Amino acid sequence: MAKVLTSIVSKNLTMATEQNQLLPETHFRGRPCRSMTDTVHLLIHQIKEAWRKGKVVSILFLDIEGAFPNAVMDQLLHNMKIR
């Protein structure tokens, strides 16, 4: 029952978010009708636009979610001085 309720709430939030345009157009993750391909196309477009204007492009990709897959959480929090 909880999974059904969670699914319904999630769909309602997604619909409300899209209808009220609460996320920027450049936000792709978890949005309907958007994929990784769209993200890559936008990135390439922005890079080429900068090049046309004679600018230098630098990109930094961070994988925060996968940065500490095997870390001991208590030790990580201690090292970050959160606890």
C-alpha positions in Angstrom: 0.0 0.0 0.0 2.8 2.4 0.8 4.4 1.9 -2.6 1.2 2.8 -4.3 0.7 5.9 -2.2 4.4 6.9 -2.8 3.9 6.4 -6.6 0.7 8.6 -6.6 2.3 11.4 -4.6 5.4 11.3 -6.8 3.3 11.5 -10.0 1.3 14.4 -8.6 4.5 16.3 -7.5 6.0 15.8 -10.9 2.9 17.0 -12.7 2.6 20.1 -10.5 6.3 20.9 -10.9 6.1 20.7 -14.7 2.8 22.6 -14.9 4.1 25.5 -12.7 7.6 25.4 -14.4 9.3 25.2 -11.0 12.5 23.7 -12.4 14.8 25.4 -14.9 14.8 24.1 -18.5 18.4 22.9 -18.0 17.4 20.5 -15.2 17.0 17.0 -16.8 17.2 14.3 -14.1 14.0 12.7 -13.2 11.8 14.8 -15.5 9.4 13.2 -18.0 10.4 13.3 -21.7 14.0 14.2 -21.0 17.0 12.0 -21.3 20.7 11.9 -21.1 20.8 12.5 -24.9 19.1 15.9 -24.3 21.7 16.8 -21.7 24.5 16.0 -24.0 23.0 18.0 -26.9 22.6 21.0 -24.6 26.2 20.7 -23.4 27.5 20.4 -26.9 25.4 23.4 -28.0 26.7 25.6 -25.1 30.3 24.6 -25.8 30.0 25.4 -29.5 28.3 28.7 -28.7 31.2 29.7 -26.4 33.8 28.6 -29.0 32.0 30.8 -31.6 32.5 33.8 -29.3 36.2 33.0 -28.9 35.9 31.8 -25.3 37.7 28.9 -23.7 35.5 26.1 -22.2 36.3 24.1 -19.1 34.1 21.5 -17.5 34.2 19.8 -14.2 32.1 16.7 -13.7 31.5 15.5 -10.1 30.0 12.1 -9.2 28.9 12.9 -5.7 26.6 10.0 -5.4 29.2 7.5 -6.4 32.2 9.2 -4.7 32.1 7.1 -1.5 30.5 3.8 -2.4 32.5 1.7 0.1 33.2 4.3 2.8 32.5 3.6 6.4 29.8 6.3 7.1 30.9 7.0 10.7 34.5 7.5 9.7 33.5 9.7 6.7 31.3 11.9 8.9 34.1 12.1 11.5 36.6 13.1 8.8 34.2 15.8 7.5 33.6 16.9 11.2 29.9 16.7 10.8 29.4 14.7 14.1 
